Amino acid sequence: MASCLVLLLSLPVWAEFPGSKPFPGITYEAETRSDPPMRLFVVKVDLTNPAVSLHVAPGGPDPDGDGEWETTLMTPTSIAARERFDVVINGDFFGIRRDKDAGSSPGYRRDVWAGAIGPATSNGKTWSVSKNKRPCLVVRKNGRASIEMVDRPPADAREVISGNTMLVERGKVVPQNNKDRHPRTVVGLDREGKTLTILIVDGRRPGVSVGMRYEELAQEMLRLGCWDAVNLDGGGSTVLAMRKPDSRDYVILNTPSDGRERPVANVLGIRVKPSRSTARRR
């Protein structure tokens, strides 16, 4: 199997790729602002396009069976390559097993034992639940997508990924106490549930991109046409990557605040069924 090359792009190359319509049913836009300095990345997904499908995928295999942990950390692009996703972002907030000798090191390394903090379902199999209801992107087996507060995925759920707070609910900003600016990963749906909007915001880069507060994120999602929106894991986990249309290589489009993509517990991936001519090239 050919190795998957991941490129952290300099700005000139980033401006050339991936174009506004990298795949059928997918549009992409990047924006740079100056006051305050900010870099934003927006992906819109046409959920009515039969070639497009959403998927939630864990990292590595369950390391302890029926024990406390559910998966092992992997980088989003590694998961995407395994699952043959065309677009990938980081997913749930997660906890990790810390090595006794690691001290205060966060231990975000490949193969570290981990568990999603909220509900998670992949291909109809629920592998994480929560003690409390959390805002989740739910994709049902009939293809309908919604954002709901759940502790256990619905029986007819095919894919579920969770965040920590609702930013927009029924077309209105949800008041928040959090005023900190950080890198962010947000997903939202329009009122009809036909368009998924992904917002990625770089942060922790003074003079380049300072990140967003929750209220700012909510306003952006309203501007982008969302009826409901949820904040996913952010900080050093925030990442957006796409497959080059003519290869299996992935390009990281934002600049992760760790300087590289962080291994995570799970991801939200988008797969676009290729046309016959495209399938012959892949």
C-alpha positions in Angstrom: 0.0 0.0 0.0 1.4 3.4 -0.9 2.2 5.6 2.1 -0.1 8.5 2.8 1.8 11.8 2.5 0.6 14.6 4.7 1.7 18.1 3.8 1.7 21.1 6.0 1.4 23.8 3.4 3.0 27.2 3.2 0.5 30.0 2.5 1.1 30.3 -1.3 0.4 26.6 -1.8 -2.6 26.7 0.6 -4.1 29.4 -1.6 -4.1 27.1 -4.6 -5.6 24.0 -3.0 -8.3 22.7 -2.9 -10.3 25.2 -4.9 -13.9 26.1 -4.1 -15.4 22.8 -5.2 -12.9 20.1 -4.5 -15.5 17.2 -4.7 -19.1 16.8 -5.9 -21.4 18.0 -3.1 -18.5 19.8 -1.3 -17.6 23.5 -1.3 -14.7 25.0 0.5 -13.8 28.6 1.5 -10.9 30.0 3.5 -10.8 33.5 4.9 -8.2 35.7 6.5 -9.2 38.6 8.8 -7.2 41.4 10.4 -9.2 42.7 13.3 -8.7 40.6 15.3 -6.2 38.5 13.3 -8.0 35.3 12.3 -7.9 32.4 9.8 -11.2 30.6 9.1 -12.0 27.6 7.0 -15.5 26.6 5.9 -16.6 23.4 4.3 -20.3 23.0 3.2 -21.6 19.5 2.5 -24.7 18.9 0.4 -26.4 16.0 2.3 -28.9 15.6 -0.5 -26.2 14.5 -2.9 -26.3 10.7 -3.1 -22.6 10.5 -3.7 -21.9 12.1 -0.3 -21.9 10.3 3.1 -20.9 11.2 6.6 -19.0 8.8 8.9 -17.6 8.7 12.4 -14.5 6.6 12.9 -12.5 5.7 16.0 -8.8 5.7 16.2 -7.2 2.3 16.8 -8.8 -0.8 18.1 -10.3 -1.2 21.6 -7.3 -1.9 23.8 -9.0 -3.5 26.8 -12.2 -5.1 25.7 -14.9 -4.4 28.2 -12.6 -2.2 30.3 -12.6 1.6 30.7 -11.0 2.5 27.4 -12.6 2.3 23.9 -9.9 3.1 21.3 -6.3 4.2 20.9 -5.2 7.6 19.6 -4.4 8.1 15.9 -3.9 11.1 13.8 -6.9 12.2 11.8 -5.2 11.8 8.4 -4.2 8.2 9.4 -7.8 7.4 10.2 -8.9 9.1 7.0 -6.4 7.0 4.9 -7.6 3.8 6.5 -11.3 4.7 6.0 -10.7 6.3 2.6 -12.3 9.6 3.6 -12.1 12.6 1.3 -12.5 15.2 4.0 -11.7 14.7 7.7 -11.9 16.8 10.9 -11.2 16.0 14.5 -14.2 14.8 16.6 -15.1 14.2 20.3 -13.5 15.5 23.4 -11.6 12.6 24.8 -9.8 11.3 27.8 -6.5 9.3 27.8 -4.7 6.8 30.0 -1.7 8.6 31.4 1.6 6.8 31.9 2.8 6.7 35.5 6.2 8.1 34.4 4.8 10.7 32.1 4.6 13.4 34.7 2.5 16.4 33.5 2.9 15.5 29.8 -0.5 15.2 28.2 0.6 12.1 26.3 -1.1 12.8 23.0 0.7 10.1 21.2 -0.3 7.5 18.7 -1.6 4.3 20.3 -2.3 5.8 23.8 -5.4 4.3 25.2 -8.4 6.7 25.0 -12.1 7.1 25.3 -14.6 9.5 23.8 -16.3 11.7 26.5 -19.6 11.8 24.7 -21.8 9.4 22.7 -20.2 7.9 19.6 -21.6 5.5 17.0 -19.8 4.2 13.9 -21.6 2.3 11.1 -24.5 1.6 13.4 -22.4 0.3 16.3 -22.5 2.4 19.4 -19.1 2.3 21.2 -19.4 5.2 23.6 -22.2 6.6 25.8 -22.4 9.4 28.3 -23.7 9.8 31.9 -25.2 13.2 30.9 -26.9 14.4 27.7 -24.5 16.1 25.3 -25.0 17.9 22.0 -24.5 15.4 19.2 -24.5 15.3 15.4 -26.7 12.3 14.7 -27.0 10.6 11.3 -29.8 8.1 11.1 -29.9 5.0 9.0 -32.3 6.7 6.6 -29.7 9.3 6.0 -31.4 12.1 7.9 -29.0 14.3 10.0 -29.9 16.3 13.1 -28.2 17.9 16.1 -29.7 16.6 19.4 -29.0 16.4 23.1 -28.5 12.7 23.9 -26.7 10.5 26.4 -27.2 7.3 24.4 -27.4 7.3 20.6 -30.9 6.6 19.2 -31.6 3.0 18.2 -31.7 4.0 14.5 -28.5 6.0 14.6 -25.8 5.1 12.0 -23.2 7.7 12.9 -23.0 9.9 16.1 -20.3 12.3 17.2 -20.6 14.7 20.2 -19.4 18.1 21.4 -19.6 20.0 24.6 -22.0 22.8 24.0 -24.7 24.0 21.7 -23.8 27.2 20.1 -26.9 27.8 18.0 -30.3 26.2 18.7 -33.3 26.6 16.5 -31.8 29.6 14.8 -30.8 31.5 18.0 -27.5 32.0 19.7 -27.2 30.0 22.9 -25.8 32.3 25.7 -22.3 31.2 26.9 -20.1 32.1 29.8 -16.9 31.0 28.1 -14.9 34.1 26.9 -11.6 32.4 26.0 -10.2 32.4 22.5 -9.0 29.0 21.2 -8.7 27.1 18.0 -12.1 25.7 17.3 -13.9 22.9 15.4 -17.7 23.4 14.9 -20.4 21.6 12.9 -23.9 22.9 12.1 -27.0 22.1 10.1 -29.4 24.3 8.2 -33.1 24.2 9.2 -34.0 21.5 6.7 -31.0 19.3 7.7 -29.8 19.3 4.0 -26.5 21.1 4.4 -23.8 20.4 6.9 -21.5 23.3 7.7 -18.0 22.8 9.1 -16.1 25.7 10.6 -12.5 25.5 11.5 -10.8 28.4 13.3 -7.0 28.6 13.8 -5.9 30.0 17.2 -3.0 30.5 19.6 -1.0 32.3 16.9 -0.6 35.9 18.0 -0.7 38.3 15.0 -1.9 35.5 12.7 -5.0 33.9 14.2 -6.1 34.3 17.8 -9.0 31.9 17.8 -12.7 32.5 18.7 -14.9 32.8 21.7 -18.1 30.7 21.8 -20.3 33.7 21.1 -18.3 34.6 18.0 -18.5 31.0 16.8 -22.3 31.1 17.2 -22.5 34.3 15.2 -20.4 32.8 12.4 -22.6 29.8 12.2 -25.7 31.9 12.0 -24.1 33.9 9.2 -23.3 30.6 7.4 -27.0 29.6 7.5 -27.1 27.2 10.4 -30.2 26.5 12.4 -28.4 24.4 15.0 -24.6 24.2 15.7 -22.4 22.3 18.2 -18.8 22.9 19.3 -16.6 19.8 18.9 -13.2 19.3 20.5 -10.8 22.2 19.7 -7.4 23.5 20.9 -4.5 21.4 19.7 -6.9 18.8 18.2 -8.4 21.2 15.7 -7.6 20.1 12.2 -9.1 20.0 8.7 -7.6 17.8 6.0 -8.6 16.9 2.4 -7.5 14.3 0.0 -6.0 15.5 -3.2 -8.6 14.6 -5.9 -6.0 12.9 -8.1 -4.3 10.8 -5.4 -4.5 9.3 -1.9 -2.4 12.1 -0.4 -3.9 14.3 2.3 -3.3 18.0 2.8 -3.8 19.7 6.2 -5.5 23.0 5.3 -5.3 24.8 8.7 -2.3 25.2 11.0 -2.7 23.0 14.1 -1.6 24.9 17.2 0.7 22.1 18.3 2.6 22.6 15.0 1.4 19.2 13.8 -1.8 17.2 13.8 -2.6 15.7 17.2 -3.6 12.1 17.6 -7.3 11.9 18.6 -9.9 9.3 19.7 -12.2 9.7 16.7 -13.0 11.8 13.7 -15.8 13.0 11.5 -15.1 12.0 7.9 -16.8 12.7 4.6 -16.7 10.2 1.8 -17.6 11.1 -1.8 -18.4 8.2 -4.1 -16.3 8.6 -7.2 -17.6 8.6 -10.7 -16.6 5.7 -12.9 -13.8 7.7 -14.6 -12.5 9.0 -11.2 -12.7 5.5 -9.7 -10.3 4.2 -12.4 -7.7 6.8 -11.4 -7.9 6.3 -7.6 
